[in-house]
Amino acid sequence: MDWWLHLLPARMQAVWFGLTLLALLLLCLFGTARLVYEGEWLMAFVPAAGVVFLAFVLRTLLTLIARDLESAVHPGPDEERGPIE
């Protein structure tokens, strides 16, 4: 499901993850506030969904980092290996 993220430039990936984490934080805070102050147990699923979504975002980020490290350590046959700057 995250196949398209590597098509974005690095800055856009950072913006995407930053906005996603901000939305996740607001979602979790809203759900927790509703649960604590109004006692609505249905809203307890909002922070739980936020945690699952956070796990998805972190998995995607780690996949991108691992892919970049793998291509840096083991370049393809058509790529030149230059000095690390």
KAQUIGI-V301261 format. One record per residue. N is the residue number from 1. RES is the residue in one letter. PHI is phi in whole degrees, 0 to 359 (NA if undefined). D_FIRST is the distance of its C-alpha to the first C-alpha in Angstrom with 2 decimals. Layout:
N;RES;PHI;D_FIRST + N;RES;PHI;D_FIRST
//
This chain:
1;M;NA;0.00 + 2;D;253;3.78 + 3;W;295;5.64 + 4;W;275;7.80 + 5;L;295;9.20 + 6;H;288;11.57 + 7;L;282;13.02 + 8;L;281;14.48 + 9;P;295;17.84 + 10;A;300;18.37 + 11;R;294;20.14 + 12;M;292;17.48 + 13;Q;296;14.98 + 14;A;295;17.81 + 15;V;296;18.41 + 16;W;301;14.84 + 17;F;291;15.01 + 18;G;297;18.61 + 19;L;294;18.12 + 20;T;295;15.37 + 21;L;293;17.80 + 22;L;295;20.66 + 23;A;297;19.19 + 24;L;296;18.40 + 25;L;298;21.97 + 26;L;296;23.50 + 27;L;297;21.75 + 28;C;294;23.01 + 29;L;295;26.42 + 30;F;296;26.81 + 31;G;295;26.01 + 32;T;292;28.31 + 33;A;296;31.04 + 34;R;295;31.02 + 35;L;292;31.24 + 36;V;286;34.06 + 37;Y;273;36.13 + 38;E;245;35.81 + 39;G;67;35.13 + 40;E;273;32.35 + 41;W;288;30.59 + 42;L;296;27.93 + 43;M;286;26.76 + 44;A;292;26.35 + 45;F;286;22.95 + 46;V;295;21.81 + 47;P;297;22.16 + 48;A;296;20.63 + 49;A;294;17.49 + 50;G;296;17.65 + 51;V;293;17.92 + 52;V;296;14.89 + 53;F;294;12.88 + 54;L;298;14.75 + 55;A;298;13.82 + 56;F;297;10.06 + 57;V;295;11.06 + 58;L;294;13.51 + 59;R;297;11.41 + 60;T;297;9.20 + 61;L;297;12.67 + 62;L;294;14.26 + 63;T;296;11.91 + 64;L;296;12.79 + 65;I;295;16.37 + 66;A;297;16.67 + 67;R;295;15.54 + 68;D;294;18.09 + 69;L;295;20.71 + 70;E;296;20.34 + 71;S;289;20.87 + 72;A;285;23.76 + 73;V;280;25.44 + 74;H;239;24.98 + 75;P;293;24.97 + 76;G;292;24.56 + 77;P;294;27.82 + 78;D;266;27.98 + 79;E;261;27.50 + 80;E;274;30.53 + 81;R;257;30.71 + 82;G;257;32.49 + 83;P;290;33.99 + 84;I;279;32.01 + 85;E;252;33.05
//
